[in-house]
Amino acid sequence: MENLDIVLIIKMIIIGIVQGFTEPIPVSSSGHVMIASELLGLGDQGFTFAILTNTASLLAILFIYRTDIARLSVNSLRYIKTKEPLFKSDFRFVLFIIIGTIPAGLLGILLNDLISESVSMTLIAMMLFVTGIALWLIRNKRGLKSESTMTGKDSFLIGLGQAVALTPGISRSGATIISAIATGLNQETALRFSFMLYLPVSLGGVVLGITDFLDEPNKAALAVPYTAAFISTLIMSYFALHWFMGIMKKGKLKYFTYYCFVIGTLLLVFF
């Protein structure tokens, strides 16, 4: 039994590494976790595990963007209180985050059961191809819009991209970054807005899933494996996002196109 526990812990660490590495980059973390779980013989880990690893990625991203989050929060409150023009751009950016969150928030609530029941390896493969094609189409696009020049329409269109990413196999970061670049945002703003949009949706998912987590019947038996998965996800998410920031600065998104095509083909051939 002890050996089996060690094996399970190792498998959970691997799943955590996969989740953490793929969450920030445009290749679909949910799809990769499903693939890794299948290869390791773990099957579907369920909603509780998804909440746990998602929380770990959320904490890593919150830490990386802590300065931006603090500035946006404080300056938005200052603008509401004083109407000082100095704080208006940060207030507008927060409004855009709210606008961009609406499509995925509504669709997530309305279609959650339908989406979760329609997952298959074939679907993930096809959506990886879609992600790869979209990445290829915007690979050379260099936008000029920044936080100060983006519009509410831009934020809503990017939010629609995040809503599309509710489909398993469609990368959330990929969909939002592709949408942001397509609307004319520059690389830095596209990346920042993408992960600012991730925060409320992810936090909402964690809050809504707390009851399921608390009602998990095997919490005690799974405490150590789940903790191992949480820690590995947290660490890997932190380093993966820093790495991806460098990729975005260099404009090398086309390499993720190749990756999506290769993994999608392998899934169609072997699953």
Backbone as CSV, one residue per row, in Angstrom:
resi,resn,N_x,N_y,N_z,CA_x,CA_y,CA_z,C_x,C_y,C_z
1,MET,0.837,-1.211,0.000,0.000,0.000,0.000,0.866,1.254,0.000
2,GLU,1.980,1.191,0.764,2.864,2.354,0.845,3.458,2.666,-0.519
3,ASN,3.882,1.598,-1.261,4.434,1.809,-2.590,3.400,2.418,-3.522
4,LEU,2.157,1.931,-3.400,1.081,2.458,-4.237,0.869,3.941,-3.950
5,ASP,0.962,4.324,-2.671,0.799,5.729,-2.301,1.906,6.583,-2.910
6,ILE,3.123,6.075,-2.880,4.254,6.813,-3.449,4.060,6.986,-4.955
7,VAL,3.617,5.919,-5.601,3.363,5.988,-7.035,2.284,7.029,-7.331
8,LEU,1.229,7.031,-6.539,0.148,8.007,-6.737,0.656,9.430,-6.537
9,ILE,1.491,9.631,-5.523,2.048,10.967,-5.274,2.886,11.427,-6.460
10,ILE,3.706,10.513,-6.996,4.531,10.856,-8.159,3.661,11.218,-9.354
11,LYS,2.608,10.443,-9.565,1.697,10.729,-10.673,1.010,12.084,-10.496
12,MET,0.617,12.386,-9.268,-0.027,13.662,-9.001,0.941,14.828,-9.205
13,ILE,2.194,14.623,-8.858,3.207,15.657,-9.095,3.353,15.908,-10.592
14,ILE,3.350,14.826,-11.364,3.457,14.958,-12.821,2.258,15.721,-13.378
15,ILE,1.064,15.373,-12.906,-0.141,16.084,-13.350,-0.048,17.561,-12.979
16,GLY,0.444,17.837,-11.778,0.612,19.222,-11.347,1.594,19.980,-12.221
17,ILE,2.684,19.318,-12.610,3.668,19.944,-13.488,3.048,20.254,-14.850
18,VAL,2.269,19.296,-15.366,1.601,19.499,-16.658,0.627,20.671,-16.579
19,GLN,-0.207,20.697,-15.528,-1.159,21.792,-15.338,-0.433,23.125,-15.214
20,GLY,0.591,23.153,-14.377,1.310,24.403,-14.135,2.023,24.923,-15.370
21,PHE,2.620,24.021,-16.130,3.365,24.451,-17.307,2.443,24.914,-18.431
22,THR,1.305,24.247,-18.592,0.432,24.550,-19.726,-0.603,25.626,-19.440
23,GLU,-0.826,25.973,-18.169,-1.832,26.997,-17.860,-1.504,28.356,-18.485
24,PRO,-0.269,28.842,-18.374,0.007,30.175,-18.921,0.220,30.205,-20.430
25,ILE,0.535,29.077,-21.042,0.910,29.092,-22.455,-0.274,28.650,-23.327
26,PRO,-0.260,28.996,-24.615,-1.441,28.783,-25.470,-1.574,27.378,-26.045
27,VAL,-1.690,26.367,-25.147,-1.808,24.997,-25.638,-2.894,24.191,-24.922
28,SER,-3.731,24.820,-24.100,-4.841,24.186,-23.383,-4.377,23.329,-22.210
29,SER,-4.454,23.891,-21.020,-4.060,23.148,-19.823,-5.040,22.007,-19.527
30,SER,-6.350,22.271,-19.697,-7.340,21.226,-19.406,-7.165,20.030,-20.329
31,GLY,-6.888,20.308,-21.604,-6.648,19.226,-22.560,-5.421,18.426,-22.204
32,HIS,-4.353,19.097,-21.808,-3.110,18.398,-21.476,-3.223,17.608,-20.180
33,VAL,-3.970,18.132,-19.219,-4.185,17.385,-17.980,-4.971,16.111,-18.262
34,MET,-5.949,16.200,-19.159,-6.726,15.013,-19.523,-5.834,13.987,-20.232
35,ILE,-4.988,14.464,-21.115,-4.062,13.558,-21.827,-3.113,12.884,-20.840
36,ALA,-2.508,13.686,-19.950,-1.560,13.144,-18.981,-2.238,12.151,-18.037
37,SER,-3.450,12.472,-17.607,-4.188,11.569,-16.712,-4.470,10.235,-17.390
38,GLU,-4.805,10.297,-18.680,-5.064,9.069,-19.442,-3.794,8.238,-19.568
39,LEU,-2.678,8.883,-19.877,-1.414,8.167,-20.048,-0.930,7.547,-18.734
40,LEU,-1.226,8.211,-17.625,-0.786,7.712,-16.319,-1.781,6.746,-15.690
41,GLY,-2.906,6.524,-16.377,-3.902,5.594,-15.869,-4.692,6.134,-14.695
42,LEU,-4.804,7.449,-14.588,-5.524,8.051,-13.475,-6.983,8.343,-13.799
43,GLY,-7.304,8.466,-15.077,-8.670,8.801,-15.460,-9.006,10.229,-15.090
44,ASP,-10.279,10.543,-15.091,-10.741,11.885,-14.759,-10.587,12.130,-13.262
45,GLN,-9.844,13.179,-12.915,-9.603,13.472,-11.502,-10.763,14.218,-10.841
46,GLY,-11.696,14.665,-11.646,-12.889,15.285,-11.090,-12.742,16.767,-10.806
47,PHE,-13.864,17.352,-10.396,-13.961,18.795,-10.207,-13.107,19.271,-9.036
48,THR,-13.042,18.472,-7.979,-12.274,18.869,-6.796,-10.808,19.064,-7.131
49,PHE,-10.240,18.142,-7.879,-8.837,18.236,-8.267,-8.622,19.431,-9.185
50,ALA,-9.564,19.668,-10.096,-9.451,20.813,-11.004,-9.445,22.122,-10.227
51,ILE,-10.286,22.211,-9.198,-10.322,23.418,-8.358,-8.982,23.608,-7.652
52,LEU,-8.442,22.519,-7.146,-7.189,22.577,-6.397,-6.047,23.095,-7.266
53,THR,-5.859,22.489,-8.444,-4.757,22.890,-9.308,-4.993,24.276,-9.911
54,ASN,-6.248,24.595,-10.191,-6.565,25.916,-10.713,-6.232,26.994,-9.680
55,THR,-6.498,26.687,-8.409,-6.171,27.624,-7.338,-4.669,27.851,-7.252
56,ALA,-3.904,26.793,-7.441,-2.442,26.919,-7.407,-1.948,27.827,-8.537
57,SER,-2.461,27.621,-9.743,-2.079,28.483,-10.868,-2.509,29.922,-10.617
58,LEU,-3.706,30.082,-10.056,-4.221,31.414,-9.743,-3.293,32.144,-8.780
59,LEU,-2.838,31.464,-7.746,-1.960,32.093,-6.764,-0.633,32.512,-7.390
60,ALA,-0.102,31.673,-8.273,1.159,32.003,-8.943,1.003,33.247,-9.807
61,ILE,-0.092,33.327,-10.549,-0.330,34.465,-11.434,-0.620,35.723,-10.621
62,LEU,-1.364,35.582,-9.519,-1.595,36.717,-8.624,-0.281,37.267,-8.095
63,PHE,0.636,36.388,-7.761,1.927,36.827,-7.214,2.734,37.574,-8.273
64,ILE,2.751,37.046,-9.489,3.535,37.678,-10.551,2.993,39.061,-10.901
65,TYR,1.663,39.186,-10.900,1.043,40.466,-11.274,0.609,41.278,-10.057
66,ARG,1.180,40.993,-8.901,0.754,41.644,-7.665,0.903,43.166,-7.724
67,THR,1.961,43.652,-8.354,2.169,45.103,-8.438,1.097,45.750,-9.298
68,ASP,0.802,45.135,-10.450,-0.240,45.656,-11.333,-1.603,45.629,-10.645
69,ILE,-1.893,44.531,-9.971,-3.191,44.386,-9.296,-3.360,45.445,-8.211
70,ALA,-2.302,45.648,-7.426,-2.364,46.655,-6.364,-2.557,48.051,-6.952
71,ARG,-1.810,48.372,-8.017,-1.925,49.695,-8.636,-3.318,49.926,-9.213
72,LEU,-3.815,48.937,-9.937,-5.138,49.067,-10.546,-6.225,49.222,-9.484
73,SER,-6.131,48.452,-8.425,-7.143,48.507,-7.363,-7.132,49.861,-6.656
74,VAL,-5.950,50.282,-6.235,-5.831,51.532,-5.486,-6.216,52.728,-6.360
75,ASN,-5.691,52.782,-7.583,-5.962,53.933,-8.443,-7.414,53.991,-8.904
76,SER,-8.038,52.822,-9.063,-9.459,52.811,-9.433,-10.308,53.393,-8.313
77,LEU,-9.997,52.996,-7.093,-10.724,53.543,-5.942,-10.471,55.045,-5.803
78,ARG,-9.238,55.453,-6.072,-8.915,56.882,-6.010,-9.702,57.669,-7.066
79,TYR,-9.832,57.075,-8.257,-10.574,57.776,-9.312,-12.057,57.894,-8.952
80,ILE,-12.610,56.814,-8.410,-14.019,56.849,-8.001,-14.250,57.942,-6.947
81,LYS,-13.276,58.086,-6.059,-13.405,59.042,-4.965,-13.117,60.475,-5.397
82,THR,-12.091,60.674,-6.248,-11.628,62.035,-6.549,-11.896,62.499,-7.978
83,LYS,-12.126,61.533,-8.896,-12.280,61.830,-10.327,-11.037,62.507,-10.912
84,GLU,-9.897,62.275,-10.301,-8.638,62.828,-10.806,-8.269,62.157,-12.124
85,PRO,-7.974,62.939,-13.178,-7.594,62.359,-14.483,-6.373,61.441,-14.406
86,LEU,-5.519,61.680,-13.418,-4.310,60.880,-13.253,-4.618,59.397,-13.069
87,PHE,-5.761,59.098,-12.464,-6.115,57.719,-12.147,-7.107,57.112,-13.136
88,LYS,-7.501,57.872,-14.141,-8.580,57.437,-15.027,-8.195,56.220,-15.870
89,SER,-6.962,56.167,-16.351,-6.568,55.063,-17.229,-6.626,53.723,-16.501
90,ASP,-6.229,53.699,-15.237,-6.307,52.459,-14.451,-7.758,52.078,-14.184
91,PHE,-8.602,53.076,-13.926,-10.023,52.825,-13.722,-10.649,52.231,-14.982
92,ARG,-10.298,52.792,-16.144,-10.813,52.285,-17.421,-10.375,50.838,-17.642
93,PHE,-9.130,50.547,-17.292,-8.608,49.193,-17.497,-9.372,48.189,-16.649
94,VAL,-9.719,48.570,-15.416,-10.506,47.694,-14.555,-11.896,47.493,-15.144
95,LEU,-12.491,48.543,-15.686,-13.793,48.412,-16.339,-13.707,47.450,-17.520
96,PHE,-12.624,47.540,-18.264,-12.445,46.646,-19.416,-12.312,45.191,-18.964
97,ILE,-11.653,44.974,-17.828,-11.542,43.616,-17.280,-12.927,43.082,-16.929
98,ILE,-13.757,43.925,-16.327,-15.119,43.525,-15.971,-15.926,43.192,-17.224
99,ILE,-15.825,44.065,-18.240,-16.538,43.836,-19.505,-16.076,42.528,-20.155
100,GLY,-14.769,42.316,-20.161,-14.220,41.116,-20.791,-14.540,39.836,-20.053
101,THR,-14.864,39.934,-18.775,-15.177,38.760,-17.960,-16.599,38.271,-18.190
102,ILE,-17.488,39.160,-18.604,-18.913,38.839,-18.708,-19.221,37.650,-19.633
103,PRO,-18.689,37.601,-20.880,-19.065,36.483,-21.772,-18.736,35.107,-21.195
104,ALA,-17.513,34.925,-20.705,-17.135,33.619,-20.161,-17.889,33.311,-18.882
105,GLY,-18.142,34.340,-18.068,-18.890,34.127,-16.838,-20.291,33.621,-17.107
106,LEU,-20.986,34.250,-18.062,-22.351,33.831,-18.387,-22.385,32.449,-19.021
107,LEU,-21.519,32.223,-20.002,-21.513,30.926,-20.684,-21.073,29.804,-19.758
108,GLY,-20.140,30.112,-18.864,-19.688,29.101,-17.911,-20.816,28.623,-17.018
109,ILE,-21.658,29.543,-16.581,-22.794,29.193,-15.729,-23.863,28.439,-16.515
110,LEU,-24.148,28.910,-17.734,-25.238,28.342,-18.524,-24.892,26.994,-19.152
111,LEU,-23.631,26.827,-19.564,-23.270,25.651,-20.364,-22.276,24.726,-19.683
112,ASN,-22.042,24.906,-18.382,-21.020,24.123,-17.698,-21.236,22.619,-17.830
113,ASP,-22.450,22.150,-17.584,-22.727,20.708,-17.654,-22.543,20.174,-19.070
114,LEU,-23.021,20.928,-20.056,-22.901,20.504,-21.448,-21.450,20.406,-21.866
115,ILE,-20.653,21.403,-21.468,-19.232,21.420,-21.826,-18.499,20.250,-21.185
116,SER,-18.761,20.006,-19.894,-18.052,18.940,-19.186,-18.417,17.559,-19.700
117,GLU,-19.600,17.416,-20.283,-20.026,16.106,-20.780,-19.549,15.830,-22.206
118,SER,-19.021,16.839,-22.881,-18.676,16.675,-24.287,-17.182,16.487,-24.528
119,VAL,-16.424,16.201,-23.466,-14.978,16.083,-23.592,-14.591,14.731,-24.185
120,SER,-13.711,14.762,-25.174,-13.147,13.536,-25.739,-11.781,13.871,-26.306
121,MET,-10.958,12.849,-26.501,-9.631,13.069,-27.067,-9.713,13.618,-28.489
122,THR,-10.718,13.162,-29.235,-10.894,13.666,-30.605,-11.227,15.151,-30.592
123,LEU,-12.098,15.560,-29.671,-12.449,16.973,-29.559,-11.228,17.802,-29.178
124,ILE,-10.455,17.315,-28.206,-9.250,18.039,-27.795,-8.292,18.177,-28.974
125,ALA,-8.114,17.102,-29.745,-7.227,17.142,-30.909,-7.688,18.190,-31.915
126,MET,-8.980,18.197,-32.215,-9.503,19.142,-33.196,-9.359,20.581,-32.716
127,MET,-9.601,20.805,-31.424,-9.480,22.161,-30.886,-8.029,22.617,-30.822
128,LEU,-7.102,21.681,-30.650,-5.683,22.030,-30.722,-5.323,22.494,-32.135
129,PHE,-5.905,21.850,-33.136,-5.690,22.303,-34.519,-6.251,23.713,-34.715
130,VAL,-7.426,23.957,-34.165,-8.029,25.297,-34.272,-7.127,26.333,-33.610
131,THR,-6.622,26.010,-32.416,-5.718,26.920,-31.709,-4.463,27.175,-32.525
132,GLY,-3.906,26.109,-33.084,-2.691,26.237,-33.890,-2.900,27.120,-35.108
133,ILE,-4.016,26.947,-35.793,-4.311,27.765,-36.978,-4.458,29.233,-36.588
134,ALA,-5.173,29.493,-35.490,-5.371,30.876,-35.044,-4.046,31.525,-34.662
135,LEU,-3.178,30.774,-33.990,-1.859,31.295,-33.638,-1.040,31.620,-34.881
136,TRP,-1.164,30.780,-35.888,-0.427,30.997,-37.130,-0.901,32.276,-37.831
137,LEU,-2.196,32.526,-37.793,-2.759,33.682,-38.494,-2.297,35.014,-37.885
138,ILE,-2.022,35.031,-36.590,-1.616,36.292,-35.958,-0.122,36.328,-35.625
139,ARG,0.638,35.371,-36.136,2.038,35.218,-35.735,2.891,36.453,-36.015
140,ASN,2.579,37.175,-37.089,3.397,38.334,-37.470,2.723,39.672,-37.169
141,LYS,1.573,39.627,-36.540,0.835,40.867,-36.274,1.434,41.589,-35.074
142,ARG,1.689,42.876,-35.236,2.237,43.695,-34.163,1.322,44.890,-33.941
143,GLY,0.516,44.834,-32.913,-0.441,45.902,-32.649,0.209,47.129,-32.030
144,LEU,-0.507,48.220,-32.060,-0.011,49.485,-31.516,-0.807,49.959,-30.308
145,LYS,-1.962,49.350,-30.046,-2.787,49.800,-28.933,-2.173,49.377,-27.590
146,SER,-2.301,50.274,-26.620,-1.855,49.982,-25.261,-3.052,50.091,-24.317
147,GLU,-2.798,50.026,-23.018,-3.885,50.153,-22.042,-4.652,51.464,-22.223
148,SER,-3.935,52.516,-22.571,-4.559,53.837,-22.651,-5.383,54.034,-23.920
149,THR,-5.159,53.196,-24.941,-5.867,53.396,-26.210,-6.827,52.259,-26.566
150,MET,-6.840,51.184,-25.775,-7.801,50.124,-26.046,-9.203,50.601,-25.688
151,THR,-10.205,49.918,-26.197,-11.590,50.348,-26.016,-12.429,49.265,-25.346
152,GLY,-13.651,49.649,-24.973,-14.580,48.674,-24.411,-14.914,47.582,-25.405
153,LYS,-14.999,47.949,-26.687,-15.264,46.957,-27.731,-14.138,45.939,-27.794
154,ASP,-12.890,46.408,-27.697,-11.743,45.495,-27.688,-11.872,44.496,-26.537
155,SER,-12.192,44.999,-25.356,-12.257,44.124,-24.183,-13.373,43.096,-24.321
156,PHE,-14.501,43.502,-24.916,-15.603,42.550,-25.094,-15.233,41.465,-26.097
157,LEU,-14.573,41.845,-27.182,-14.153,40.860,-28.183,-13.145,39.875,-27.590
158,ILE,-12.243,40.382,-26.772,-11.281,39.494,-26.107,-12.006,38.588,-25.126
159,GLY,-13.033,39.136,-24.459,-13.853,38.323,-23.561,-14.568,37.204,-24.287
160,LEU,-15.013,37.480,-25.523,-15.633,36.419,-26.333,-14.614,35.314,-26.619
161,GLY,-13.360,35.716,-26.831,-12.309,34.714,-27.028,-12.154,33.834,-25.807
162,GLN,-12.216,34.438,-24.625,-12.126,33.659,-23.387,-13.326,32.725,-23.251
163,ALA,-14.495,33.169,-23.695,-15.694,32.322,-23.639,-15.540,31.114,-24.553
164,VAL,-14.960,31.320,-25.735,-14.710,30.216,-26.669,-13.793,29.178,-26.032
165,ALA,-12.881,29.652,-25.173,-11.906,28.760,-24.540,-12.524,27.854,-23.483
166,LEU,-13.823,27.990,-23.222,-14.497,27.034,-22.347,-14.557,25.651,-22.993
167,THR,-14.402,25.611,-24.307,-14.372,24.344,-25.029,-13.060,23.616,-24.730
168,PRO,-13.095,22.371,-24.253,-11.855,21.632,-23.970,-10.961,21.552,-25.204
169,GLY,-9.678,21.820,-25.011,-8.732,21.804,-26.125,-8.436,23.182,-26.663
170,ILE,-9.298,24.160,-26.370,-9.027,25.544,-26.740,-8.314,26.202,-25.565
171,SER,-7.145,26.725,-25.820,-6.364,27.358,-24.766,-6.974,28.686,-24.344
172,ARG,-7.148,28.885,-23.036,-7.693,30.152,-22.555,-6.729,31.299,-22.823
173,SER,-5.466,31.103,-22.448,-4.491,32.164,-22.702,-4.319,32.378,-24.204
174,GLY,-4.337,31.274,-24.956,-4.201,31.399,-26.409,-5.352,32.170,-27.017
175,ALA,-6.586,31.831,-26.622,-7.768,32.483,-27.186,-7.796,33.972,-26.867
176,THR,-7.445,34.329,-25.626,-7.483,35.738,-25.248,-6.338,36.523,-25.869
177,ILE,-5.154,35.930,-25.925,-4.015,36.624,-26.533,-4.222,36.787,-28.034
178,ILE,-4.728,35.738,-28.675,-5.020,35.819,-30.113,-6.057,36.913,-30.371
179,SER,-7.122,36.929,-29.572,-8.166,37.942,-29.730,-7.612,39.339,-29.477
180,ALA,-6.769,39.467,-28.458,-6.202,40.774,-28.116,-5.300,41.295,-29.231
181,ILE,-4.452,40.426,-29.752,-3.562,40.840,-30.837,-4.365,41.152,-32.092
182,ALA,-5.432,40.381,-32.339,-6.284,40.613,-33.513,-6.987,41.968,-33.439
183,THR,-7.289,42.440,-32.214,-7.932,43.750,-32.074,-6.940,44.899,-32.168
184,GLY,-5.637,44.582,-32.236,-4.627,45.619,-32.408,-3.820,45.955,-31.180
185,LEU,-3.993,45.184,-30.075,-3.196,45.443,-28.886,-1.747,45.012,-29.114
186,ASN,-0.824,45.725,-28.488,0.568,45.303,-28.571,0.802,44.072,-27.708
187,GLN,1.944,43.439,-27.868,2.219,42.157,-27.211,2.125,42.259,-25.692
188,GLU,2.718,43.317,-25.132,2.750,43.459,-23.676,1.351,43.641,-23.103
189,THR,0.553,44.511,-23.730,-0.804,44.750,-23.245,-1.679,43.519,-23.429
190,ALA,-1.509,42.825,-24.557,-2.280,41.612,-24.820,-2.020,40.566,-23.741
191,LEU,-0.759,40.393,-23.380,-0.410,39.407,-22.349,-0.968,39.807,-20.991
192,ARG,-0.792,41.067,-20.619,-1.275,41.517,-19.320,-2.803,41.416,-19.229
193,PHE,-3.485,41.869,-20.268,-4.948,41.831,-20.225,-5.457,40.391,-20.208
194,SER,-4.779,39.503,-20.923,-5.163,38.101,-20.936,-5.166,37.518,-19.529
195,PHE,-4.118,37.795,-18.769,-4.032,37.199,-17.437,-4.819,37.982,-16.402
196,MET,-5.085,39.251,-16.657,-6.010,39.965,-15.790,-7.426,39.416,-15.956
197,LEU,-7.781,39.012,-17.172,-9.089,38.389,-17.409,-9.176,37.024,-16.740
198,TYR,-8.042,36.340,-16.658,-8.020,35.011,-16.034,-8.377,35.084,-14.552
199,LEU,-7.960,36.153,-13.895,-8.093,36.225,-12.442,-9.541,36.165,-11.952
200,PRO,-10.465,37.036,-12.432,-11.846,36.950,-11.917,-12.564,35.666,-12.286
201,VAL,-12.329,35.158,-13.510,-12.981,33.911,-13.920,-12.479,32.744,-13.075
202,SER,-11.172,32.697,-12.872,-10.596,31.624,-12.066,-11.033,31.731,-10.612
203,LEU,-11.016,32.954,-10.079,-11.442,33.153,-8.702,-12.912,32.781,-8.519
204,GLY,-13.735,33.133,-9.510,-15.149,32.764,-9.452,-15.336,31.263,-9.446
205,GLY,-14.542,30.556,-10.263,-14.617,29.098,-10.293,-14.229,28.478,-8.967
206,VAL,-13.214,29.061,-8.324,-12.782,28.558,-7.016,-13.877,28.751,-5.976
207,VAL,-14.478,29.941,-5.951,-15.530,30.243,-4.978,-16.729,29.322,-5.181
208,LEU,-17.147,29.150,-6.445,-18.300,28.307,-6.736,-18.030,26.833,-6.437
209,GLY,-16.746,26.454,-6.464,-16.413,25.051,-6.257,-16.018,24.683,-4.834
210,ILE,-16.046,25.662,-3.943,-15.640,25.393,-2.555,-16.498,24.295,-1.924
211,THR,-17.810,24.351,-2.187,-18.719,23.350,-1.606,-18.354,21.944,-2.074
212,ASP,-18.090,21.805,-3.376,-17.693,20.491,-3.899,-16.398,20.020,-3.254
213,PHE,-15.471,20.954,-3.055,-14.190,20.601,-2.440,-14.393,20.131,-1.002
214,LEU,-15.221,20.839,-0.258,-15.458,20.476,1.141,-16.221,19.164,1.267
215,ASP,-17.049,18.850,0.249,-17.850,17.617,0.289,-17.103,16.404,-0.268
216,GLU,-15.866,16.605,-0.726,-15.080,15.489,-1.263,-14.924,14.401,-0.200
217,PRO,-15.422,13.181,-0.462,-15.413,12.132,0.568,-14.024,11.562,0.875
218,ASN,-13.084,11.696,-0.058,-11.774,11.082,0.129,-10.684,12.099,0.448
219,LYS,-11.058,13.235,1.035,-10.073,14.296,1.298,-8.896,13.792,2.130
220,ALA,-9.192,13.032,3.174,-8.129,12.578,4.069,-7.148,11.663,3.345
221,ALA,-7.670,10.703,2.575,-6.815,9.745,1.872,-5.998,10.416,0.773
222,LEU,-6.566,11.482,0.195,-5.903,12.150,-0.922,-5.129,13.399,-0.507
223,ALA,-5.049,13.659,0.787,-4.435,14.895,1.272,-2.992,15.061,0.781
224,VAL,-2.182,14.010,0.930,-0.772,14.114,0.539,-0.611,14.198,-0.979
225,PRO,-1.267,13.304,-1.760,-1.149,13.428,-3.229,-1.656,14.769,-3.751
226,TYR,-2.777,15.251,-3.214,-3.331,16.529,-3.657,-2.418,17.694,-3.281
227,THR,-1.819,17.614,-2.106,-0.873,18.655,-1.692,0.339,18.680,-2.613
228,ALA,0.817,17.501,-2.983,1.951,17.409,-3.901,1.601,18.017,-5.255
229,ALA,0.392,17.734,-5.738,-0.065,18.294,-7.015,-0.185,19.810,-6.927
230,PHE,-0.711,20.294,-5.806,-0.875,21.735,-5.602,0.476,22.446,-5.646
231,ILE,1.447,21.916,-4.923,2.773,22.555,-4.854,3.463,22.535,-6.218
232,SER,3.400,21.400,-6.904,4.056,21.308,-8.211,3.384,22.226,-9.229
233,THR,2.057,22.358,-9.149,1.343,23.279,-10.040,1.735,24.718,-9.752
234,LEU,1.788,25.071,-8.482,2.134,26.433,-8.074,3.519,26.831,-8.591
235,ILE,4.492,25.982,-8.361,5.870,26.281,-8.762,5.988,26.350,-10.287
236,MET,5.405,25.367,-10.978,5.536,25.320,-12.427,4.789,26.470,-13.098
237,SER,3.632,26.861,-12.573,2.882,27.988,-13.133,3.707,29.262,-13.060
238,TYR,4.391,29.451,-11.953,5.218,30.647,-11.756,6.327,30.727,-12.807
239,PHE,7.064,29.634,-12.960,8.181,29.655,-13.907,7.706,29.643,-15.359
240,ALA,6.604,28.947,-15.636,6.084,28.893,-17.006,5.618,30.256,-17.483
241,LEU,4.965,31.017,-16.604,4.488,32.342,-17.009,5.659,33.277,-17.262
242,HIS,6.680,33.227,-16.420,7.869,34.045,-16.668,8.510,33.681,-18.007
243,TRP,8.575,32.387,-18.280,9.145,31.930,-19.557,8.300,32.428,-20.733
244,PHE,6.986,32.335,-20.586,6.096,32.752,-21.662,6.155,34.262,-21.896
245,MET,6.375,35.029,-20.861,6.551,36.474,-21.022,7.706,36.771,-21.969
246,GLY,8.792,36.003,-21.823,9.941,36.165,-22.716,9.602,35.781,-24.147
247,ILE,8.824,34.714,-24.308,8.388,34.287,-25.642,7.560,35.384,-26.306
248,MET,6.647,35.990,-25.553,5.804,37.046,-26.096,6.634,38.251,-26.531
249,LYS,7.632,38.616,-25.753,8.471,39.758,-26.109,9.216,39.512,-27.418
250,LYS,9.583,38.263,-27.646,10.308,37.916,-28.875,9.376,37.655,-30.049
251,GLY,8.053,37.582,-29.790,7.089,37.339,-30.860,7.216,35.967,-31.484
252,LYS,7.442,34.943,-30.666,7.690,33.587,-31.181,6.483,32.662,-31.015
253,LEU,5.282,33.196,-31.168,4.083,32.380,-30.973,3.942,31.269,-32.008
254,LYS,4.595,31.415,-33.152,4.443,30.419,-34.214,4.902,29.025,-33.762
255,TYR,5.831,28.970,-32.809,6.311,27.664,-32.356,5.216,26.894,-31.622
256,PHE,4.290,27.598,-31.008,3.165,26.925,-30.361,2.194,26.370,-31.407
257,THR,2.177,26.981,-32.592,1.392,26.432,-33.699,1.890,25.033,-34.044
258,TYR,3.197,24.905,-34.209,3.779,23.601,-34.541,3.457,22.580,-33.456
259,TYR,3.569,23.019,-32.202,3.312,22.107,-31.092,1.865,21.625,-31.111
260,CYS,0.924,22.536,-31.292,-0.500,22.166,-31.321,-0.784,21.174,-32.449
261,PHE,-0.182,21.390,-33.613,-0.393,20.484,-34.746,0.173,19.093,-34.454
262,VAL,1.355,19.043,-33.849,1.992,17.756,-33.549,1.173,16.976,-32.517
263,ILE,0.803,17.625,-31.410,0.047,16.941,-30.356,-1.338,16.545,-30.865
264,GLY,-1.975,17.419,-31.636,-3.282,17.098,-32.186,-3.224,15.868,-33.096
265,THR,-2.186,15.807,-33.916,-2.019,14.639,-34.814,-1.788,13.361,-34.029
266,LEU,-0.928,13.441,-32.999,-0.638,12.267,-32.168,-1.913,11.760,-31.480
267,LEU,-2.742,12.674,-31.022,-3.984,12.267,-30.374,-4.899,11.538,-31.342
268,LEU,-5.010,12.040,-32.570,-5.870,11.400,-33.553,-5.365,10.010,-33.952
269,VAL,-4.034,9.853,-33.936,-3.442,8.584,-34.369,-3.508,7.530,-33.273
270,PHE,-3.233,7.931,-32.032,-3.033,6.936,-30.962,-4.205,6.817,-29.990
271,PHE,-5.214,7.705,-30.055,-6.339,7.596,-29.104,-7.636,7.344,-29.822
